[in-house]
Amino acid sequence: MSILICKILQPVRSAIRNSQTHHFYFSHIRPFSSSLASIDQTKNQHSFTVNYLVNSCGFPLEKAITTSKKISFESPEKPDSVITFLCSHGFTKTQASNVIFKYPRILSSKPGKTLLPKLEFFKSKGLSSTDVVKILSTTPELLQRSLQNQIIPSFEFVKNLIGSEERALSAIKRYSGPLLVDSRMTPNVDILREVNVPDAKITYLLTYQPRIFMSSHERLRQILEEVKGMGFNPLKVTFVLAVHALSSMSKPAWENKIQVYKKWGFSKDEILLAFRKYPLFMMVSEDKIMKVMDFLVNKMGLDSLFVLKRPLVISLSFEKRIVPRCLVYQALQAKGLIKKPNFSLEMLKSTEMSFVQEVVNLAKEEAPELLKLYEEKLALAR
């Protein structure tokens, strides 16, 4: 989809109408004789729509053929107007192309009537043009939904539940899915309330993990039962974090992570105990689990129980947090500047400013090279 669809479109309006195949292309588009040859070998060989999708929108031939069965146009005026509209409202070439690829029916829209009011609605709420483009690029279906019957009621629902328009906008910028399906959200809110999850925690979920509300009712009930069965308290934030963790992965993915932790000597009960302490313990990828455990156990010489008792460690950035700070710790230890034999969790989870001031700078007289070492490792991670 690297075709430059956002140049001012100057189609050849005098495309040959009497030929058996309506070959149409723009002077700024690269030659497509090879594409046309392929098209001629299919049952869609006479399709103006296929040619347009391939040569003006950058569709692969197979995708263009499939799409042409759902939308069809015999002249470029309407799709040209949609492309021009997107480009004139801040969409980059890539973004416009992605929107069309994800939701090709947009090419049949009337920009001034169906697209512009939606952009104006979002901007009226204080969103920047960049935010609006990002939202609509991520969820292009919004451009085809009714503003009055779908988007506005859904926005009001989210705003009323969260409690403020500002926080509603923040949630929507993270994930705009709730604006598509409000009928599913209301029962899911009720389901959470049924198991005594406070509204404040429901608001937290909607603000930071809104995809949960797009789950089917059956799936959400199943997850809630599993979380309750693991001993989580619905009144605490760890309960909703556990709901988020389980909803974000399949059963096989969960079991695979269990097996990875078992390779480092953890029992299933110990893994679940760590999960109850810090649910994001199970959110990291299998590769990261292996990488962090290998570094801490084999490079740092720590017991694997260090992670089991401090599950937050597994979610920290490996390149920007764990490696640089552990190397500083090793340097301090080698110079005899650390008297405590145990590695401190505070050294890993403290803020950047605190770590530099309280660890690196305090030792700069005895080990002036520490700051350079630390900065070099951070630079490699960027």
C-alpha positions as CSV (number, residue, x, y, z in Angstrom):
1,M,0.0,0.0,0.0
2,S,2.9,2.3,-0.8
3,I,1.0,3.9,-3.7
4,L,0.9,7.6,-3.4
5,I,-2.8,7.9,-3.1
6,C,-2.7,11.2,-1.4
7,K,-1.4,13.2,-4.3
8,I,-4.0,15.4,-5.8
9,L,-5.9,13.0,-7.9
10,Q,-5.9,13.7,-11.6
11,P,-7.6,10.7,-13.2
12,V,-7.9,10.3,-16.9
13,R,-11.6,11.1,-17.1
14,S,-11.6,10.0,-20.7
15,A,-10.8,6.4,-19.9
16,I,-11.7,4.2,-22.8
17,R,-15.4,3.2,-22.3
18,N,-15.8,1.2,-25.4
19,S,-13.0,-1.3,-24.9
20,Q,-13.7,-4.7,-23.4
21,T,-11.7,-3.9,-20.3
22,H,-12.0,-0.5,-18.7
23,H,-8.3,0.0,-18.0
24,F,-8.0,3.2,-15.9
25,Y,-4.9,4.7,-14.3
26,F,-3.5,7.9,-13.1
27,S,-0.5,9.6,-14.6
28,H,1.3,9.6,-11.2
29,I,0.8,5.9,-10.6
30,R,3.5,3.5,-11.5
31,P,2.8,1.3,-14.6
32,F,0.6,-1.6,-13.8
33,S,0.8,-3.7,-16.9
34,S,1.8,-6.7,-14.8
35,S,-1.2,-6.2,-12.6
36,L,-3.5,-5.8,-15.6
37,A,-2.2,-9.0,-17.1
38,S,-3.1,-10.8,-13.9
39,I,-6.5,-9.2,-13.8
40,D,-7.1,-10.3,-17.4
41,Q,-6.6,-13.9,-16.3
42,T,-9.4,-13.7,-13.8
43,K,-13.2,-13.6,-14.0
44,N,-12.9,-9.9,-12.9
45,Q,-11.0,-8.9,-16.0
46,H,-13.7,-6.3,-16.8
47,S,-13.9,-4.8,-13.4
48,F,-13.2,-1.1,-13.2
49,T,-13.4,-1.4,-9.4
50,V,-10.6,-4.0,-9.3
51,N,-8.3,-1.8,-11.4
52,Y,-9.0,1.2,-9.2
53,L,-8.3,-0.6,-6.0
54,V,-5.1,-2.0,-7.3
55,N,-3.7,1.0,-9.0
56,S,-5.1,3.9,-6.9
57,C,-5.3,2.4,-3.5
58,G,-2.5,-0.1,-3.5
59,F,-4.6,-3.2,-2.9
60,P,-3.0,-6.6,-3.6
61,L,-4.8,-8.1,-6.6
62,E,-6.5,-10.9,-4.5
63,K,-7.8,-8.4,-1.9
64,A,-9.0,-6.1,-4.7
65,I,-11.0,-9.0,-6.3
66,T,-12.6,-10.0,-3.0
67,T,-13.4,-6.4,-2.2
68,S,-14.9,-5.7,-5.6
69,K,-17.7,-8.2,-4.7
70,K,-18.7,-6.0,-1.8
71,I,-18.4,-2.5,-3.3
72,S,-18.5,-1.4,-6.9
73,F,-18.2,1.9,-8.9
74,E,-18.0,2.6,-12.6
75,S,-16.2,6.0,-12.4
76,P,-13.6,7.4,-10.1
77,E,-15.4,10.5,-8.9
78,K,-16.8,9.2,-5.6
79,P,-13.7,7.3,-4.5
80,D,-11.5,10.1,-5.6
81,S,-13.5,12.5,-3.4
82,V,-13.1,10.2,-0.4
83,I,-9.3,10.0,-0.8
84,T,-9.0,13.8,-1.3
85,F,-11.2,14.3,1.8
86,L,-9.0,12.1,4.0
87,C,-5.8,13.8,2.8
88,S,-7.2,17.3,3.3
89,H,-8.1,16.5,6.9
90,G,-4.7,15.4,8.1
91,F,-4.4,11.7,7.1
92,T,-1.0,10.8,5.8
93,K,-0.6,8.7,2.7
94,T,-0.1,5.6,4.8
95,Q,-3.0,6.3,7.2
96,A,-5.4,7.0,4.3
97,S,-4.3,3.8,2.6
98,N,-4.7,1.8,5.8
99,V,-8.2,3.2,6.4
100,I,-9.3,2.2,2.9
101,F,-7.6,-1.2,3.2
102,K,-9.3,-2.0,6.6
103,Y,-12.7,-0.6,5.6
104,P,-13.0,-0.3,1.8
105,R,-16.7,0.6,1.9
106,I,-15.6,4.1,2.9
107,L,-14.9,4.7,-0.9
108,S,-18.7,4.7,-1.4
109,S,-19.2,7.5,1.2
110,K,-20.3,11.1,0.6
111,P,-17.5,12.9,2.5
112,G,-19.4,16.1,3.2
113,K,-22.5,14.3,4.4
114,T,-21.3,11.2,6.2
115,L,-17.6,11.8,7.1
116,L,-17.2,15.5,7.9
117,P,-19.8,15.6,10.8
118,K,-17.9,12.8,12.6
119,L,-14.6,14.6,12.4
120,E,-16.2,17.8,13.6
121,F,-17.9,15.9,16.5
122,F,-14.5,14.6,17.8
123,K,-12.8,18.0,17.4
124,S,-15.7,19.7,19.2
125,K,-14.8,17.6,22.2
126,G,-11.3,19.1,22.3
127,L,-9.4,16.3,20.5
128,S,-6.6,17.5,18.2
129,S,-6.5,16.7,14.5
130,T,-3.7,14.2,15.3
131,D,-5.9,12.5,17.9
132,V,-8.9,12.3,15.6
133,V,-6.8,10.9,12.7
134,K,-5.3,8.3,15.1
135,I,-8.7,7.2,16.4
136,L,-10.2,6.9,12.9
137,S,-7.2,5.2,11.5
138,T,-7.4,2.6,14.2
139,T,-11.1,2.2,14.0
140,P,-12.2,3.2,10.5
141,E,-15.6,1.6,11.0
142,L,-16.6,4.7,13.0
143,L,-16.7,6.6,9.7
144,Q,-19.5,4.4,8.5
145,R,-21.5,4.4,11.8
146,S,-24.4,6.8,12.5
147,L,-23.2,9.8,14.4
148,Q,-26.6,10.4,16.1
149,N,-27.6,6.8,16.7
150,Q,-24.2,5.2,17.5
151,I,-21.2,7.4,18.1
152,I,-22.8,10.1,20.3
153,P,-24.9,7.7,22.5
154,S,-21.8,5.5,23.0
155,F,-19.6,8.5,23.9
156,E,-22.2,9.7,26.4
157,F,-22.4,6.2,27.9
158,V,-18.6,6.1,28.4
159,K,-18.5,9.6,29.8
160,N,-21.3,8.9,32.3
161,L,-19.7,5.7,33.5
162,I,-16.2,7.2,33.9
163,G,-17.5,10.4,35.4
164,S,-15.9,13.1,33.2
165,E,-15.6,14.0,29.6
166,E,-11.8,14.4,29.9
167,R,-11.3,10.9,31.2
168,A,-13.7,9.5,28.6
169,L,-11.6,11.1,25.9
170,S,-8.5,9.6,27.4
171,A,-10.0,6.1,27.4
172,I,-11.2,6.5,23.8
173,K,-7.7,7.6,22.7
174,R,-6.4,4.3,24.1
175,Y,-9.0,2.2,22.4
176,S,-12.0,3.5,20.5
177,G,-13.9,0.2,20.3
178,P,-16.5,1.2,22.9
179,L,-17.8,3.8,20.5
180,L,-18.8,0.9,18.2
181,V,-20.6,-1.3,20.6
182,D,-22.5,0.2,23.5
183,S,-25.2,-2.4,23.8
184,R,-22.6,-5.0,24.9
185,M,-21.0,-2.7,27.4
186,T,-24.0,-2.1,29.6
187,P,-24.6,-5.8,30.5
188,N,-20.8,-6.2,31.1
189,V,-20.8,-3.4,33.6
190,D,-23.8,-5.0,35.3
191,I,-21.9,-8.3,35.4
192,L,-19.0,-6.7,37.1
193,R,-21.3,-5.1,39.6
194,E,-22.9,-8.5,40.3
195,V,-19.6,-9.8,41.7
196,N,-19.2,-6.6,43.9
197,V,-16.6,-4.8,41.8
198,P,-16.9,-1.2,42.9
199,D,-17.7,1.5,40.3
200,A,-14.3,3.1,40.9
201,K,-12.6,-0.1,39.8
202,I,-15.0,-0.5,36.8
203,T,-14.1,3.1,35.9
204,Y,-10.4,2.1,36.2
205,L,-10.9,-0.8,33.8
206,L,-12.8,1.4,31.3
207,T,-10.2,4.1,31.4
208,Y,-7.1,1.9,31.1
209,Q,-8.3,-1.5,29.8
210,P,-11.5,-0.7,27.8
211,R,-11.2,-3.8,25.6
212,I,-12.5,-5.9,28.4
213,F,-16.0,-4.4,27.9
214,M,-16.0,-5.7,24.3
215,S,-15.8,-9.3,25.6
216,S,-18.9,-11.5,25.2
217,H,-21.0,-11.8,28.3
218,E,-20.3,-15.5,28.6
219,R,-16.6,-14.9,28.3
220,L,-16.6,-12.2,30.9
221,R,-18.6,-14.3,33.4
222,Q,-16.1,-17.2,32.9
223,I,-13.1,-15.0,33.5
224,L,-14.7,-13.5,36.7
225,E,-15.3,-17.0,38.0
226,E,-11.7,-18.0,37.4
227,V,-10.4,-14.8,39.1
228,K,-12.6,-15.4,42.1
229,G,-11.5,-19.0,42.2
230,M,-7.9,-17.9,42.4
231,G,-8.7,-16.0,45.6
232,F,-8.8,-12.4,44.4
233,N,-10.8,-9.8,46.3
234,P,-13.3,-7.9,44.0
235,L,-12.8,-4.8,46.1
236,K,-9.1,-4.5,45.3
237,V,-7.5,-3.3,42.1
238,T,-5.6,-6.6,41.8
239,F,-9.0,-8.2,41.0
240,V,-9.5,-6.1,37.9
241,L,-5.9,-6.4,36.9
242,A,-6.3,-10.2,37.0
243,V,-9.5,-9.9,34.9
244,H,-7.5,-7.9,32.4
245,A,-4.7,-10.4,32.4
246,L,-6.9,-13.4,31.7
247,S,-9.0,-11.6,29.1
248,S,-5.9,-10.7,27.1
249,M,-4.7,-14.2,26.5
250,S,-6.0,-17.6,25.4
251,K,-5.9,-20.7,27.5
252,P,-3.0,-22.2,25.6
253,A,-1.0,-18.9,26.0
254,W,-1.7,-19.0,29.8
255,E,-0.5,-22.7,30.0
256,N,2.6,-22.0,27.9
257,K,3.6,-19.3,30.3
258,I,3.0,-21.6,33.3
259,Q,5.4,-24.1,31.6
260,V,8.1,-21.5,31.1
261,Y,8.0,-20.5,34.7
262,K,8.2,-24.2,35.7
263,K,11.4,-24.5,33.8
264,W,12.9,-22.2,36.4
265,G,11.8,-24.3,39.3
266,F,8.4,-22.7,40.1
267,S,5.5,-24.9,41.1
268,K,2.0,-24.1,39.8
269,D,0.9,-23.0,43.2
270,E,3.9,-20.7,43.5
271,I,3.2,-19.2,40.1
272,L,-0.4,-18.5,41.1
273,L,0.8,-17.0,44.4
274,A,3.0,-14.6,42.4
275,F,0.1,-13.8,40.1
276,R,-2.1,-12.9,43.0
277,K,0.6,-10.5,44.3
278,Y,1.1,-8.9,40.9
279,P,-1.3,-10.0,38.0
280,L,0.9,-8.4,35.4
281,F,3.4,-11.2,36.2
282,M,1.6,-13.3,33.6
283,M,1.2,-10.5,31.0
284,V,4.8,-10.6,29.7
285,S,5.7,-12.7,26.7
286,E,7.3,-16.1,27.0
287,D,10.5,-14.7,25.4
288,K,10.8,-12.0,28.0
289,I,10.2,-14.4,30.9
290,M,13.1,-16.5,29.6
291,K,15.3,-13.4,29.0
292,V,14.8,-11.9,32.4
293,M,15.1,-15.2,34.3
294,D,18.3,-16.1,32.4
295,F,19.9,-12.8,33.1
296,L,19.0,-12.6,36.8
297,V,19.8,-16.3,37.6
298,N,22.7,-17.0,35.3
299,K,24.3,-13.6,34.9
300,M,23.5,-12.0,38.3
301,G,23.7,-15.2,40.3
302,L,20.4,-14.6,42.0
303,D,18.1,-17.4,43.2
304,S,14.9,-17.8,41.0
305,L,12.9,-17.2,44.2
306,F,14.0,-13.5,43.9
307,V,11.5,-13.1,41.1
308,L,8.9,-15.4,42.7
309,K,8.8,-13.2,45.8
310,R,9.1,-9.9,43.8
311,P,6.9,-10.6,40.7
312,L,6.9,-6.9,39.7
313,V,10.5,-7.4,38.5
314,I,9.3,-9.5,35.5
315,S,7.4,-6.5,34.1
316,L,10.2,-4.0,34.2
317,S,12.0,-3.0,31.0
318,F,14.8,-5.5,30.4
319,E,17.0,-3.2,28.4
320,K,16.3,0.2,30.1
321,R,15.9,-0.9,33.7
322,I,17.1,-4.4,34.6
323,V,20.4,-4.6,32.7
324,P,21.8,-1.2,33.3
325,R,21.0,-1.2,37.0
326,C,22.2,-4.7,37.6
327,L,25.5,-3.8,35.9
328,V,25.9,-0.8,38.2
329,Y,25.2,-3.1,41.2
330,Q,27.9,-5.6,40.0
331,A,30.4,-2.7,39.7
332,L,29.6,-1.5,43.2
333,Q,29.8,-5.0,44.6
334,A,33.2,-5.6,42.9
335,K,34.6,-2.5,44.5
336,G,33.2,-3.5,47.9
337,L,30.9,-0.5,48.0
338,I,27.8,-2.7,48.7
339,K,27.7,-4.3,52.1
340,K,24.3,-6.0,51.8
341,P,24.6,-9.4,50.3
342,N,21.1,-9.4,48.9
343,F,20.2,-7.6,45.7
344,S,17.6,-4.9,46.4
345,L,14.3,-4.6,44.6
346,E,14.4,-0.9,45.3
347,M,17.4,-0.6,43.1
348,L,15.3,-1.8,40.2
349,K,11.9,-0.1,40.8
350,S,13.0,3.3,42.0
351,T,12.6,6.3,39.6
352,E,15.4,7.2,37.2
353,M,16.2,10.4,39.2
354,S,16.2,8.5,42.5
355,F,18.5,5.8,41.2
356,V,21.0,8.2,39.8
357,Q,21.0,10.5,42.8
358,E,20.9,7.8,45.5
359,V,23.1,5.1,43.9
360,V,25.2,6.3,41.0
361,N,26.1,9.8,42.3
362,L,26.7,8.7,45.9
363,A,29.4,6.4,44.6
364,K,31.0,8.8,42.1
365,E,34.1,9.5,44.2
366,E,34.9,5.8,44.7
367,A,33.7,4.7,41.3
368,P,33.5,7.7,38.9
369,E,33.1,5.4,35.9
370,L,29.7,4.2,37.1
371,L,27.7,7.1,35.6
372,K,29.5,6.6,32.2
373,L,28.7,2.8,32.4
374,Y,25.1,3.5,33.2
375,E,24.6,6.1,30.5
376,E,26.3,3.8,27.9
377,K,23.9,1.0,28.7
378,L,20.9,3.2,28.5
379,A,22.0,4.6,25.2
380,L,22.2,1.1,23.8
381,A,18.6,0.5,24.9
382,R,17.3,3.5,23.0
